[in-house]
Amino acid sequence: MSSITTGRRIDRRNRARFAILGLLLLVAGILGLLVQAEVLDGDTPGVFYRQVRDLAADYPGATTAIFIALGLLLFLIGINWIRGQIATPATRLREVTVQDDADGSTTVDADVLSDALARDIERIPDVHGATARVVGAGERPKLAVRATVDGAADLGDLRGAMEDAYTRFGESLGSDGVEANLHVKQVPTRRPRVT
């Protein structure tokens, strides 16, 4: 039996990045303490610091601009990283691990799955367009689906046909079912009028 999981590769990358960052900060802190305690030759860092300080004093406008740009860059990197860590109902998954056992694992690009579901929904009569995103994984994957439908369509019948598409989607992943958040937009009918 397959179990649907996701994010393991992302978690491993994050752990590796934080381990490297932690080691670099630890080494920098130890070196700083050793220089401060005068265990290491403090002249070289002091000379370098004085040269940088003098250069910054000679060009105060450029120094201020550099620090502002660096601060904004670090701010944007931090915000982007934080946004990537917070899952929202609209956050799409990048990949889904369909099978993970002792024999190996099967990982699929979540966009491929989403596009296949959207195409399946678009085949339903009276559906003019659809988009889908996989926003959660597990035993019952979570989907965010948007569909543009004909204004004269029976929404109950459409929902039933979409449920069939969700069932096929869940079966392709080996899950018991899916949870779908459906947003329907009705457009003026394209059906010919009978007079």
N, C-alpha and C positions, 0 to 999 in steps of 0.2 A: 504494500500500500504506500502510495506517495504522500509525502507531507509537504505542504506548500510553506516555504519560508522565504524571507528576503532580508537583505541588508547585512548578511554575514560578511560579505566581501568589504562593504563600506565600513563595518565595525572594525574589521582587521586593519584596514588602511588608517582609520582614525587612531586606533591604539598604537600602531607603528609610528605615526606622525607625532603623537603626544609623547611617546617614549623618547624619540629623537629630540624633540623640543625640550623635554625635561632633562635629558642628559646634557644638552648644550647649556641650559640655564644653570644646572648644577656645576658644570665645569667653570662657567663664567663666574659664578658666585664664589667657588673655592679659590680661583685665581685672584679675585678681588680681595678676599680675606687674607690670602698669603702676601699680597703686595702691601696691604694695609698693616699687617703685622711685621713687615719688613723681612719676612723669611725669603722672599724673592727679591731680586734687584729691582728696586722701586724707581730707579732713575729713568729707565727706558719708557715705562708708561707715563711717567711725569713729564718727560720731554715731549712725547707725542701729544699729551693733553695740552701742554702750553702752546705747541705749534697750532693745534686746532683752535684753541681759544683765541690766539692772536689773529689767525686767518678770519675767524668769525667776527672779531671786533673790527677788522678792516673793511668788511662788507656786511654791515648790519641788515640792509634791505634784503640782500640775497639770502642771508642766513635765516631771516624771518620767513621768507617765502619758502625756503626748503623745508623748514620745520612745519609750516602750515601744510604744505603738500604731503609731507611724510605722515603727518597726523591724519589728514583726510584719507590717505591711502590705507593706513592701518584701520581707521574707522570703517571704511567700506569693506575691507577684508573681514573685519570682525562681524559686521552686520550680515554679510553674505554667509559666513560660517554659522552664525546663530540661526539665520533663516533656514539653513540646510538641516539643522538639528531639530527644529520644531516641526512636528507633523501637524498638518491641518487637514480638514476634509478635502481640500483641493490639491494637496500635495501628491504628485504622481510618483509612483515607484519607478525606478530605473530598470530593475531586473527582478525576476521572480524565479526562485529555485523550486522547480516542480518536484524533483525527486532528490533526496539526499540520504543515502544509506551507505553501508559498508562497501557495496559494489561500485559506488561513485555517485556523482550528482549530475543533474540536468538543470541548467540555468537558461532562461529564455528572456530576451529583451522585452520589457513590459510594453513598449510602444508597438511591437509586432502583435502582441496579444490584443491590445486596445484597438489597433487598426482593423484587425480581423473581426472583432466584435462590431465595430462601427459599420463595416461593410455588410455584415450579416443583418444588422438592423435596417440598413438602407434598402435591402431587398424586400422588406415588408411593404405591401401596397399602402399608399398614402403617406409614406415617410419620404420626405424630400431630401433630408440630410441628417447625419448623425455624427457625433463624436463620442468617444469613450476614453476613460482613463482608469487604470488600476491604481487605486489610492490606498489599498490595504491588503495584506496577505494573511494567510493563516488557513485554518480548516475551511473557512468560508470567506473567500476573497471579497473585498469591497470595491465597488465600481462607482464612478461618477459618469453618468450618461446624459447627454443633451441630444434632443431630437427635434427637428422641424417637421411638422406634420400638416397635412391638408386640413383646413378649417372644417370641412364637412365630414371628416372621418369620425368613426365611433371610437372614442378613447378607450373604452373597455376592451374592444376587440384588439386594438393596437397594443394595449398593455399585455394582453394575453399572448399575442405573437412575440412581444419583446421578452416575456417570461420564458418562452421556448428558446429564444436566442441566448438568454442567460443560462439556461439549463445546458445547452450545447457548449457554451463557454466553460462552465464549471466542469462538465465531463471531460473536456480536453485537458483540464488541469488535474483531473483525478480528485476533485473535491466533491463534497456532498451537495453543495449549492453555492450561491453567491448572494451578497447583499448589495442592492443597487439603489443609488440615489438618482432618480430620473427627473430631469427638467424638460418639460415639453413646451414648445413654442408653436402655436397654431398660426398658419398663414392663410390668406384668402384662398378659397378653393380653386383648383385648376380643373375641376370636373366640368365637362360640357353641360350646359343647361338644356333641359328637355322642355320644349314648349308645346 
